[in-house]
Amino acid sequence: MTNKHYCQGPTCHTRHTTDRFQKSTGRFRGRYASFKINQNSFNGNYNYMQLFCSQGCANAWLNHHTDNIINRRPINFITERRVGDGVYKIEKSQYGWNNFERVDSPE
C-alpha cells in the first residue's frame, strides 16, 4: 500500500493522458496525490497537495464542491482509485505522440 492518498479531483480519472492509462485493462484511472500523507510544507502547515495530483485537480474539486462547502454539507473522501469508463487501445502516430482509440461500444 502506498503512503499517498488517491487524487480527489472529480475528473482526474477521465483525462486521456499516458500516465493515467493502464495498458493491462485498457482503462484510464486517477493518479496518486503529489505529496506523501505525512509530508508537511516548509512552515509546518497542512499542504493540500497531499490530496490532489495537480493544481488543476484542486481547482476542479473546489469548483465542484463550492455549494457543499457554503451549505456545510459533508463531502465524501475518495478511498479507492477511480477508473474511467470505456476500454481504449493506445497507438503511436506517425508524428510520435500517442493516440487513444476506444475499442468498446459506448452506451
C-alpha positions, 0 to 999 in steps of 0.5 A: 500500500502506498503512503499517498492518498488517491487524487480527489479531483472529480475528473482526474480519472477521465483525462486521456493522458499516458500516465493515467492509462493502464495498458493491462485493462485498457482503462484510464484511472486517477493518479496518486496525490503529489505529496506523501500523507505525512509530508508537511510544507516548509512552515509546518502547515497542512499542504493540500497537495497531499490530496490532489495530483495537480493544481488543476485537480484542486481547482476542479474539486473546489469548483465542484464542491463550492455549494457543499462547502457554503451549505456545510454539507459533508463531502465524501473522501475518495478511498479507492482509485477511480477508473474511467469508463470505456476500454481504449487501445493506445497507438503511436502516430506517425508524428510520435505522440500517442493516440487513444482509440476506444475499442468498446461500444459506448452506451 
